[in-house]
């Protein structure tokens, strides 16, 4: 990571000012040093996977996570998603259960959500890197300021985007969003600890598609 960020061109343009700040330089140096001294996820080439698969122009839905997965081979740059062949994590199992109840899709056998990203779903973690086995280890190092800037950019420059905020951490990002021109959906986090307290039954997937359809946009094939 340097000021010459390897990220999809529309995002590089949209976030150019952010990439030129001293704060970004400090974050870049921290992340580079971490990869040298510790096992860090996701692999460097996947840090900006959410952006690379979903250009700024394509964004129709934003789903917010907190940290990348910190287990072996799990994180690949998309919140809640894991690569092909990796066991489906508990939170994603609950997301699939709600999807099945809400829109009737068969529960997938893969946890790879790239097909969502390619349709315009930005699967954005607040922190884009983490030390192996140490959840939260890269919080408060500058990533949150960067991803907050991403949310503001989408809110300010796009129209009629659906934001799915699951859990208290994500809900706190509501203040970054202009709710007069975007659709904000809030629910409990899909983790096993909280899914039964307001995630199951939220019907966010059908509600998102109803909103997109009503505003002349293609729906997401969940």
C-alpha positions as CSV (number, residue, x, y, z in Angstrom):
1,X,0.0,0.0,0.0
2,X,1.3,3.4,-1.0
3,X,-0.2,6.6,-2.3
4,X,-0.4,4.7,-5.6
5,X,-3.2,2.5,-4.4
6,X,-4.0,-0.6,-6.4
7,X,-7.8,-0.2,-6.4
8,X,-10.4,-0.1,-9.1
9,X,-10.1,3.1,-11.1
10,X,-13.5,4.6,-10.3
11,X,-12.8,4.3,-6.6
12,X,-9.3,5.7,-7.1
13,X,-10.8,8.7,-8.7
14,X,-13.6,9.1,-6.2
15,X,-11.3,8.8,-3.2
16,X,-8.3,10.6,-4.6
17,X,-8.2,13.3,-1.9
18,X,-8.3,10.7,0.8
19,X,-5.3,8.8,-0.7
20,X,-3.3,12.0,-0.6
21,X,-3.7,12.7,3.1
22,X,-1.0,12.2,5.8
23,X,-3.5,9.9,7.6
24,X,-3.5,7.6,4.6
25,X,0.3,7.6,4.5
26,X,0.4,6.6,8.2
27,X,-2.2,3.9,7.7
28,X,-0.3,2.5,4.7
29,X,2.9,2.3,6.6
30,X,1.2,0.6,9.5
31,X,-0.4,-2.0,7.3
32,X,2.8,-2.7,5.3
33,X,4.8,-3.2,8.5
34,X,2.1,-5.6,9.9
35,X,2.4,-7.8,6.9
36,X,6.1,-8.0,7.4
37,X,6.0,-8.9,11.1
38,X,2.8,-10.9,11.5
39,X,0.3,-13.1,9.7
40,X,-2.4,-10.7,8.4
41,X,-5.6,-11.3,6.6
42,X,-6.8,-11.0,3.9
43,X,-3.9,-11.5,1.5
44,X,-2.6,-8.1,0.3
45,X,-4.1,-8.6,-3.2
46,X,-7.6,-8.9,-1.6
47,X,-7.6,-5.9,0.7
48,X,-9.7,-3.9,-1.8
49,X,-11.6,-6.8,-3.3
50,X,-15.0,-5.2,-2.3
51,X,-14.1,-2.2,-4.4
52,X,-12.5,-4.0,-7.3
53,X,-15.6,-6.2,-7.8
54,X,-18.1,-3.4,-7.3
55,X,-17.2,-0.1,-9.0
56,X,-18.4,3.2,-7.6
57,X,-20.8,3.5,-10.5
58,X,-22.3,0.1,-9.8
59,X,-23.1,0.5,-6.1
60,X,-26.8,-0.1,-5.4
61,X,-26.6,-1.7,-2.0
62,X,-24.1,-1.4,0.9
63,X,-23.7,-4.0,3.5
64,X,-21.5,-3.1,6.4
65,X,-19.3,-5.4,8.5
66,X,-16.7,-4.7,11.1
67,X,-13.6,-6.8,10.9
68,X,-12.3,-9.3,8.3
69,X,-12.4,-12.9,9.4
70,X,-9.3,-13.7,11.4
71,X,-9.2,-17.5,10.7
72,X,-7.1,-19.3,8.2
73,X,-8.1,-18.8,4.5
74,X,-11.4,-17.1,5.4
75,X,-11.0,-13.4,4.6
76,X,-10.9,-12.3,1.0
77,X,-11.9,-8.7,1.2
78,X,-15.7,-8.9,1.2
79,X,-17.6,-8.7,4.5
80,X,-19.4,-11.9,5.6
81,X,-18.0,-13.7,2.6
82,X,-15.4,-16.6,2.4
83,X,-13.7,-18.1,-0.7
84,X,-14.9,-21.2,-2.4
85,X,-14.2,-24.4,-0.4
86,X,-14.0,-22.7,3.0
87,X,-16.7,-23.7,5.5
88,X,-19.6,-21.2,5.8
89,X,-19.2,-19.1,9.0
90,X,-22.1,-18.9,11.5
91,X,-23.1,-15.4,10.7
92,X,-23.3,-16.1,7.0
93,X,-25.3,-19.3,7.7
94,X,-27.8,-17.0,9.5
95,X,-27.8,-14.6,6.5
96,X,-28.6,-17.5,4.3
97,X,-31.4,-18.7,6.6
98,X,-33.0,-15.3,6.5
99,X,-32.6,-15.2,2.7
100,X,-34.4,-18.5,2.4
101,X,-37.2,-17.4,4.7
102,X,-37.5,-14.0,3.0
103,X,-37.2,-14.6,-0.7
104,X,-37.2,-18.4,-0.9
105,X,-33.8,-19.1,-2.4
106,X,-32.2,-22.4,-1.7
107,X,-29.4,-22.1,0.9
108,X,-26.1,-21.9,-1.0
109,X,-23.4,-24.5,-0.5
110,X,-20.7,-21.8,-0.9
111,X,-19.9,-18.8,1.3
112,X,-18.5,-16.8,-1.6
113,X,-20.5,-13.6,-2.1
114,X,-18.7,-12.3,-5.2
115,X,-21.8,-12.7,-7.3
116,X,-23.5,-10.1,-5.0
117,X,-20.6,-7.7,-5.4
118,X,-20.6,-8.0,-9.2
119,X,-24.3,-7.0,-9.2
120,X,-23.6,-3.8,-7.2
121,X,-23.5,-4.8,-3.6
122,X,-20.6,-3.2,-1.8
123,X,-19.6,-5.7,1.0
124,X,-17.7,-3.2,3.1
125,X,-15.9,-4.0,6.4
126,X,-15.1,-0.9,8.5
127,X,-11.6,-2.3,9.0
128,X,-10.0,-3.9,6.0
129,X,-7.1,-5.9,7.6
130,X,-6.6,-7.9,10.8
131,X,-3.9,-10.1,12.5
132,X,-4.5,-13.8,12.3
133,X,-6.5,-14.9,15.4
134,X,-6.7,-11.4,16.8
135,X,-10.1,-9.9,16.1
136,X,-10.1,-6.1,16.3
137,X,-6.3,-5.9,16.1
138,X,-6.3,-3.3,13.3
139,X,-9.1,-1.2,14.7
140,X,-8.4,2.5,15.5
141,X,-5.4,2.6,13.1
142,X,-7.0,4.7,10.4
143,X,-9.2,2.2,8.5
144,X,-12.4,3.5,10.0
145,X,-11.7,7.0,8.8
146,X,-11.1,5.7,5.4
147,X,-14.3,3.5,5.2
148,X,-16.4,6.3,6.8
149,X,-15.2,8.5,3.9
150,X,-16.4,5.8,1.5
151,X,-19.8,5.8,3.1
152,X,-20.0,9.6,2.9
153,X,-18.9,9.6,-0.7
154,X,-21.6,7.2,-1.7
155,X,-24.2,9.1,0.4
156,X,-23.2,12.5,-1.1
157,X,-22.7,11.6,-4.7
158,X,-25.1,8.8,-5.4
159,X,-28.9,8.5,-5.3
160,X,-31.3,5.8,-3.9
161,X,-28.8,3.4,-2.5
162,X,-29.8,0.8,0.0
163,X,-27.7,0.6,3.2
164,X,-28.1,-2.5,5.4
165,X,-26.9,-1.8,8.9
166,X,-26.7,-5.0,11.0
167,X,-25.8,-4.7,14.7
168,X,-25.0,-1.7,16.8
169,X,-21.6,-1.0,15.3
170,X,-23.1,-0.7,11.8
171,X,-26.1,1.2,13.0
172,X,-23.8,3.9,14.3
173,X,-22.8,4.6,10.7
174,X,-26.4,5.9,10.0
175,X,-25.2,9.4,10.9
176,X,-22.9,9.4,7.8
177,X,-25.9,8.7,5.4
178,X,-28.3,11.2,4.0
179,X,-31.5,9.4,4.8
180,X,-33.6,11.8,2.7
181,X,-32.2,10.2,-0.5
182,X,-31.2,6.7,0.5
183,X,-33.0,3.7,2.0
184,X,-31.5,2.6,5.4
185,X,-32.4,-0.8,6.8
186,X,-31.4,-1.7,10.3
187,X,-31.5,-5.0,12.2
188,X,-29.6,-7.0,14.8
189,X,-26.3,-8.6,13.8
190,X,-26.7,-12.0,12.1
191,X,-24.3,-13.6,14.6
192,X,-25.6,-16.6,16.6
193,X,-25.6,-14.4,19.7
194,X,-28.0,-11.8,18.3
195,X,-29.8,-13.1,15.2
196,X,-32.9,-14.2,17.1
197,X,-33.1,-10.7,18.6
198,X,-34.1,-8.9,15.4
199,X,-32.2,-10.2,12.4
200,X,-34.4,-13.1,11.6
201,X,-37.6,-11.8,10.1
202,X,-36.1,-8.4,9.0
203,X,-36.8,-9.2,5.4
204,X,-34.0,-6.8,4.2
205,X,-33.4,-8.7,1.0
206,X,-37.0,-8.4,-0.3
207,X,-37.3,-4.9,1.0
208,X,-34.1,-3.9,-0.8
209,X,-35.3,-5.3,-4.1
210,X,-38.7,-3.6,-3.7
211,X,-36.9,-0.3,-3.3
212,X,-34.6,-0.8,-6.2
213,X,-37.5,-1.9,-8.4
214,X,-39.6,1.1,-7.4
215,X,-36.6,3.4,-8.3
216,X,-36.0,1.9,-11.7
217,X,-33.0,-0.2,-10.8
218,X,-32.2,-3.8,-11.5
219,X,-32.9,-6.0,-8.4
220,X,-30.2,-8.1,-6.9
221,X,-30.3,-11.8,-7.6
222,X,-29.5,-12.9,-4.1
